Amino acid sequence: MQHLSIPAALVFLLASVSILGADDDMRAGAGMVAITPPAGVPLAGYYHKRGASGVHDELYSRAIVIEKNGVQSAIVSLDLISTRRGFVEKARELINDRTGIPSENVMISATHAHTGPVLADDLLFKSQGASDPAAAAFMKELPGKIAQSVCAAYKRLVEAEALAAIGNEGSITFNRRFHMRDGSVGWNPGKLNANIIKPAGPIDPEVPVVYFREPANKNPLAVYVNYSVHLDNVGGDLISADLPYTVTENLRKAVGDQLVTVYTSGACGDLNHVDVQWVEPQRGHENAARMGTILSAEVLRAWPRLEAVEGALQIKTRLVVLEIPKVSTEAFANAKEIVRSGNDRNRKNFMQLVNANKVLDVAEREGKPFQVEVQVITLGDYLAWVALPGEIFVELGLDLKSSSPFKQTIVAELANGSIGYVPTSRAYRQGAYEVVSARCVKGSGEKLVNAALDLLNACYSNATTD
């Protein structure tokens, strides 16, 4: 098969689209490659440096490749805190070189595990150890390992069918922002806090499930699972995928050893696992296992409702420009001193440290706005995946789903790069942690949703008129 090379600049300056024939047989394959770093690597997720003392469970790059009429797409999930545009582009280039899958047809997202390696780059969270040689070594190898997982899936392409369903599990995810009695909006105010009035936002209990299997013998290939909850169960200094570890193990045991589970996080920038009305502590591998068991059970409960998804496969992408906050010279000087003196476990003013990290990151951009990618992959007029580049507030995800013309729309956050928290415009007026941390200005989240809806509506129009 001859593959056509499309210049990346042209692809991203214009909305790109690949349409696969609806009447042709589908092929699919799945693969996974361990990406676990060695002990000692700095772990991500907090505002101080902590090294990994060992491994509780392995981290993976997991991939599903879908082909129809000779055109392919790949969906990848990483057991990592986030994605960076740099390594996504390198991985896409390697994938294109080795398989012919166009770069713009590859969706790469992270689960947001807080017990994986810090991502070495020149902007975000230097205080976590991003400049450590072990972090740099991990980052250097990462694009190749992502490509290996996609190549493994590509080599296993077989005739396949896709089936989809939506489960519902509302008992293990909670909005972590609360209206407080003093009129403020609090963030993670603690269990049984008498000053809590009510949550400041909703949750998203949907559990989208997409299952790929061989049609003749029903052999399982892969299952894609998406859920909206912040992955910060475990803590500590052991490398772990957190909740998805239990989900993937349970589904493998229930469905078949050859099953590859691709878990992604839905819009959950303001959600977490903490039930403030439950006095018991919720932390550690035990709580991750409890939540993973509940979630995997809901996936299996949805199994009888799986229905075949057919039709054209389309991939569209768009670059969106997001402005950044302004930073004064005085704020920059203060931030440098706060970060220099505040990198320890006994911080007296956490929000001050959060803001200082944000100020330094934004200042290094020298006024240059973000250019981020919004990507959609759709199958027929039924199923859509949407990739968004940050920790997206749940209301943005809910708005996108409710406005989408597709029956089942899946939002994968931290995809194809990340700019950190993306709150709603309403949340900017309320403040608290996510807003203090946000590197983008008010209205950015709604801008991403509108771009995604433009792409979804275009895909739906194509699907229903072909």
C-alpha positions in Angstrom: 0.0 0.0 0.0 1.4 3.4 -0.9 1.1 6.1 1.8 0.9 9.8 0.9 2.9 12.2 3.0 1.0 15.4 3.9 3.0 18.4 5.3 2.3 18.9 9.0 1.9 22.7 8.6 -0.8 22.3 6.0 -2.6 19.7 8.1 -2.8 22.0 11.1 -3.4 25.3 9.3 -6.5 23.7 7.7 -9.1 21.5 9.3 -8.1 18.0 8.2 -10.4 15.1 7.4 -10.0 11.5 6.5 -13.2 9.6 5.6 -13.3 5.9 5.5 -15.8 4.0 3.4 -18.9 3.1 5.4 -19.5 -0.1 3.4 -16.0 -1.6 3.7 -14.9 -4.1 6.4 -13.3 -2.7 9.4 -10.0 -3.9 10.8 -8.7 -3.2 14.3 -5.7 -4.2 16.4 -4.5 -3.4 19.9 -1.0 -3.3 21.5 0.7 -2.2 24.7 4.3 -1.4 25.7 5.6 -0.8 29.2 6.9 2.7 29.8 7.8 2.2 33.5 10.8 4.4 34.5 13.5 3.1 36.8 13.4 3.7 40.6 14.7 7.1 41.6 13.0 9.0 38.8 11.1 12.1 40.2 7.4 11.6 40.4 4.8 14.1 39.1 1.7 15.5 40.6 2.7 17.7 43.5 4.7 20.9 44.1 7.8 19.3 45.6 10.3 16.8 44.3 9.9 13.2 45.4 11.8 10.2 43.9 10.2 6.8 43.2 11.4 4.1 45.6 10.0 1.2 43.6 7.2 -0.1 41.4 3.7 -1.1 42.6 2.4 -1.8 39.1 3.7 -1.1 35.6 2.9 1.9 33.5 1.9 1.4 29.8 1.3 3.0 26.5 -1.8 1.3 25.2 -3.0 1.7 21.6 -5.9 0.8 19.4 -5.5 1.0 15.6 -8.6 1.2 13.4 -8.5 0.7 9.7 -11.2 1.0 7.0 -10.7 1.1 3.3 -6.9 1.4 3.8 -7.0 4.5 5.9 -6.0 4.2 9.6 -6.3 6.0 12.9 -4.7 5.3 16.3 -6.0 6.0 19.8 -3.3 5.9 22.5 -3.5 6.2 26.3 -0.5 6.8 28.5 -0.3 6.1 32.3 1.2 9.5 32.9 0.4 12.8 34.5 -0.1 14.6 31.2 1.0 15.0 27.6 3.4 17.5 26.1 3.1 18.8 22.5 6.8 18.0 21.9 6.7 14.3 22.6 3.3 13.9 20.9 4.7 15.3 17.7 7.8 13.2 17.8 5.7 10.0 18.5 3.3 10.9 15.7 6.2 11.3 13.3 7.7 7.9 14.3 4.2 6.3 13.9 3.8 7.8 10.5 7.3 6.6 9.4 6.7 3.1 10.6 3.0 2.5 9.8 1.9 5.1 7.3 -0.8 6.3 9.7 -1.1 10.1 9.2 0.1 12.1 12.1 -3.1 14.0 12.4 -5.0 10.7 12.7 -3.2 9.8 16.0 -4.9 10.7 19.3 -2.6 10.5 22.3 -3.9 11.3 25.8 -2.8 10.7 29.4 -4.7 9.3 32.4 -3.3 11.9 34.8 -1.7 9.4 37.2 0.1 11.2 40.0 2.5 8.3 40.6 4.3 8.3 37.3 7.4 10.2 36.3 7.5 14.0 36.0 7.6 15.1 32.4 10.9 16.9 31.7 10.3 20.2 29.8 11.4 23.8 30.1 8.1 25.2 31.5 5.8 23.3 33.8 6.7 22.5 37.5 10.4 22.7 37.7 10.0 22.2 41.4 8.9 18.6 40.8 12.3 17.6 39.3 11.7 18.2 35.6 15.4 19.0 35.1 16.5 15.7 36.7 18.6 13.6 34.4 16.4 10.6 35.0 13.3 12.6 33.9 15.2 13.7 30.8 16.2 10.2 30.0 12.6 9.0 30.3 11.3 11.7 28.1 13.9 10.9 25.4 12.7 7.3 25.2 9.0 8.0 25.5 8.1 8.9 21.8 9.7 5.6 20.6 7.8 3.6 23.2 4.5 5.2 22.2 5.3 4.4 18.6 6.1 0.8 19.6 2.7 0.4 21.1 1.0 1.6 18.0 3.2 -0.6 15.8 2.2 -3.6 17.9 -1.4 -2.7 17.4 -0.8 -2.2 13.7 0.8 -5.6 13.2 -2.2 -7.2 14.8 -4.8 -5.7 12.5 -7.6 -8.2 11.9 -11.2 -8.0 10.7 -13.1 -6.4 13.5 -16.4 -4.9 14.6 -17.0 -2.1 17.1 -19.7 -2.1 19.7 -20.6 0.8 22.1 -22.6 1.4 25.2 -22.7 3.9 28.1 -22.6 2.9 31.7 -23.4 5.1 34.7 -21.4 5.2 37.9 -22.0 8.2 40.2 -20.7 6.9 43.5 -16.9 7.3 43.1 -16.5 10.8 41.6 -17.2 14.1 43.3 -16.9 17.8 42.5 -14.1 19.1 44.7 -15.2 22.7 44.6 -17.7 23.8 47.2 -19.8 26.8 48.2 -18.7 27.7 51.7 -20.6 29.5 54.5 -18.2 32.5 54.2 -19.4 33.2 50.7 -16.2 31.8 49.0 -15.8 28.7 46.8 -13.4 26.3 48.5 -11.3 23.6 47.0 -10.8 20.2 48.8 -12.2 21.7 52.1 -11.8 18.4 53.9 -14.1 15.7 55.2 -17.1 16.6 57.3 -16.3 20.3 57.1 -19.2 22.0 58.7 -18.6 25.1 56.6 -19.6 23.4 53.4 -22.9 24.4 51.9 -23.0 22.4 48.7 -20.9 21.4 45.7 -20.1 24.3 43.3 -20.5 22.1 40.2 -21.8 18.8 38.9 -20.2 15.4 38.2 -20.3 13.3 35.0 -21.3 9.7 35.9 -21.2 8.4 32.3 -18.9 5.4 31.6 -18.5 5.3 27.8 -17.4 1.8 26.6 -16.3 0.9 23.1 -15.5 -2.8 22.5 -13.6 -4.2 19.5 -13.7 -7.9 18.7 -13.4 -10.3 15.8 -16.8 -10.8 14.2 -16.5 -14.4 13.3 -15.2 -16.0 16.5 -16.0 -13.1 18.9 -12.4 -13.0 20.1 -11.8 -9.9 22.1 -9.3 -7.3 20.8 -9.6 -4.1 22.9 -12.0 -2.1 25.0 -11.9 1.6 25.4 -13.1 2.9 28.7 -13.5 6.6 29.7 -14.4 8.1 33.1 -14.3 11.5 34.7 -12.4 11.4 38.0 -9.1 13.0 39.0 -6.5 10.2 39.4 -4.9 11.0 42.7 -5.8 8.0 44.9 -2.5 6.5 45.6 0.1 9.1 46.7 3.4 7.9 48.2 6.5 7.1 46.3 5.7 3.8 44.4 5.2 4.0 40.7 1.6 3.1 39.9 -1.1 3.6 37.2 -3.6 4.2 40.1 -7.2 3.2 39.4 -6.8 2.1 35.8 -4.5 -0.7 37.0 -7.4 -2.5 38.7 -9.8 -1.7 35.8 -7.5 -3.2 33.2 -6.7 -6.3 35.3 -10.4 -7.0 36.1 -11.5 -6.6 32.5 -8.7 -8.8 31.3 -9.7 -11.6 33.7 -13.4 -11.2 32.8 -13.2 -10.9 29.0 -9.9 -12.6 28.0 -6.2 -12.4 28.6 -5.6 -11.0 25.1 -7.8 -8.0 25.8 -6.1 -4.6 25.8 -7.9 -2.0 27.9 -7.4 1.7 26.8 -8.5 3.9 29.7 -8.8 7.6 29.3 -9.9 10.4 31.6 -13.0 12.4 30.8 -13.4 16.1 31.6 -12.5 16.1 35.3 -10.5 19.2 36.1 -12.7 20.0 39.1 -13.5 16.4 40.1 -11.8 13.9 42.5 -12.5 10.8 44.4 -13.1 12.3 47.9 -16.5 11.9 49.5 -16.6 14.7 52.0 -19.6 13.1 53.8 -17.7 9.9 54.5 -15.4 10.0 57.5 -13.1 7.2 56.4 -9.8 8.2 54.8 -9.7 7.6 51.0 -6.1 7.2 49.9 -3.6 4.5 48.9 -3.6 1.5 46.7 -6.6 0.0 48.6 -8.8 2.9 47.7 -7.6 2.8 44.1 -8.5 -0.9 44.0 -11.9 -0.3 45.5 -12.7 2.4 42.9 -11.3 0.4 40.1 -13.4 -2.6 41.1 -16.6 -0.6 41.1 -15.8 1.0 37.8 -14.8 -2.2 36.0 -18.0 -3.8 37.4 -20.0 -1.0 35.7 -18.2 -1.6 32.4 -19.2 -5.2 32.6 -22.8 -4.3 33.6 -22.9 -2.3 30.3 -21.8 -5.3 28.3 -25.4 -6.6 27.4 -26.2 -3.1 26.1 -23.4 -3.0 23.6 -24.6 -2.3 20.1 -22.8 -2.4 16.8 -21.4 0.9 15.4 -21.0 1.2 11.7 -20.5 3.9 9.1 -17.7 6.2 7.9 -14.8 7.0 10.1 -13.7 10.6 10.1 -10.8 12.4 11.7 -10.7 16.2 11.9 -8.3 18.5 13.7 -8.0 22.3 14.3 -5.5 24.5 16.0 -7.0 27.0 18.5 -5.3 30.1 19.8 -5.7 30.7 23.6 -4.4 33.9 25.2 -2.4 33.8 28.4 -2.6 36.1 31.5 -0.5 39.2 31.8 2.5 39.1 34.2 4.0 42.2 35.8 7.8 42.5 36.5 7.0 42.7 40.2 4.9 39.6 40.1 7.7 37.7 38.3 10.3 38.7 40.9 8.0 37.7 43.8 7.2 34.4 42.1 10.9 33.5 41.7 11.5 34.1 45.4 8.4 32.1 46.4 9.4 29.1 44.3 13.0 29.3 45.5 12.1 29.2 49.2 8.9 27.1 49.0 10.0 23.8 47.5 9.5 21.7 50.6 6.8 19.5 52.2 5.9 22.1 54.8 4.6 24.9 52.7 2.8 27.5 54.7 1.0 29.0 51.7 0.1 26.5 49.1 -1.9 28.8 46.9 0.9 31.3 46.9 3.2 28.5 45.6 0.7 27.5 43.0 0.3 31.0 41.7 4.1 31.5 41.7 4.6 28.4 39.5 1.9 29.7 37.1 3.5 33.2 36.9 6.9 31.8 36.1 5.5 29.5 33.4 3.4 32.3 31.8 6.3 34.8 32.0 8.6 32.4 30.0 6.2 32.5 27.1 6.9 36.3 26.8 3.3 37.0 25.8 3.1 34.3 23.2 -0.4 32.7 23.3 -0.9 28.9 23.2 -1.7 27.1 20.0 -3.5 24.0 21.0 -5.1 21.1 19.1 -8.7 20.1 19.2 -9.2 16.7 17.5 -12.3 14.5 16.8 -12.6 11.0 15.6 -16.1 9.8 14.6 -17.6 6.5 13.5 -20.8 6.7 11.5 -23.4 9.0 13.0 -23.3 7.3 16.4 -19.9 7.5 18.0 -17.4 10.4 18.5 -14.2 10.9 20.4 -13.0 14.4 21.3 -9.5 15.2 22.4 -9.0 18.3 24.4 -5.6 19.7 25.6 -5.8 20.2 29.4 -7.5 19.4 32.6 -11.0 20.3 31.5 -13.8 21.4 33.9 -16.6 18.9 33.9 -19.3 21.4 32.9 -17.3 22.0 29.7 -17.4 18.3 28.9 -21.1 18.0 29.8 -21.9 21.0 27.5 -19.9 19.4 24.7 -21.7 16.0 25.1 -25.2 17.5 25.3 -24.6 19.8 22.2 -22.9 17.1 20.1 -25.1 15.6 17.4 -23.6 12.1 18.0 -25.5 9.7 20.2 -22.3 8.8 22.2 -19.6 11.5 22.5 -16.5 10.7 24.5 -14.2 13.5 25.8 -10.6 12.6 26.4 -8.7 15.3 28.3 -4.9 15.9 28.5 -4.7 14.9 24.8 -2.2 15.8 22.2 -0.5 18.2 24.6 -1.7 20.1 27.7 -1.8 23.6 29.1 -2.9 22.7 32.6 -6.3 23.6 34.1 -9.1 24.9 31.8 -11.9 26.2 34.0 -15.3 27.5 32.9 -15.8 31.3 32.7 -18.0 31.1 35.7 -15.3 29.5 37.8 -12.9 32.4 37.0 -15.2 34.6 39.0 -15.1 32.1 41.9 -11.4 31.6 42.2 -9.8 28.7 44.1 -7.0 26.3 43.2 -7.7 25.5 39.6 -8.3 29.1 38.6 -5.2 30.2 40.4 -3.2 27.6 38.5 -4.8 28.2 35.1 -2.3 29.3 32.4 -5.1 30.3 30.0 -7.5 33.2 30.3 -11.2 33.3 31.0 -13.3 32.0 28.0 -10.6 29.5 26.8 -12.7 26.5 27.8 -15.7 27.7 25.9 -13.5 28.4 22.9 -12.3 24.8 22.9 -15.8 23.5 23.2 -17.0 25.6 20.3 -14.1 24.4 18.1 -14.9 20.8 18.9 -18.6 21.3 18.1 -17.7 22.8 14.8 -15.7 19.7 13.9 -18.4 17.3 15.3 -21.1 19.0 13.3 -19.1 18.8 10.1 -18.4 15.1 10.7 -22.1 14.5 11.4 -23.2 16.3 8.3 -20.8 14.1 6.2 -22.0 11.0 7.9 -25.7 11.6 7.4 -25.4 12.8 3.8 -23.1 10.1 2.4 
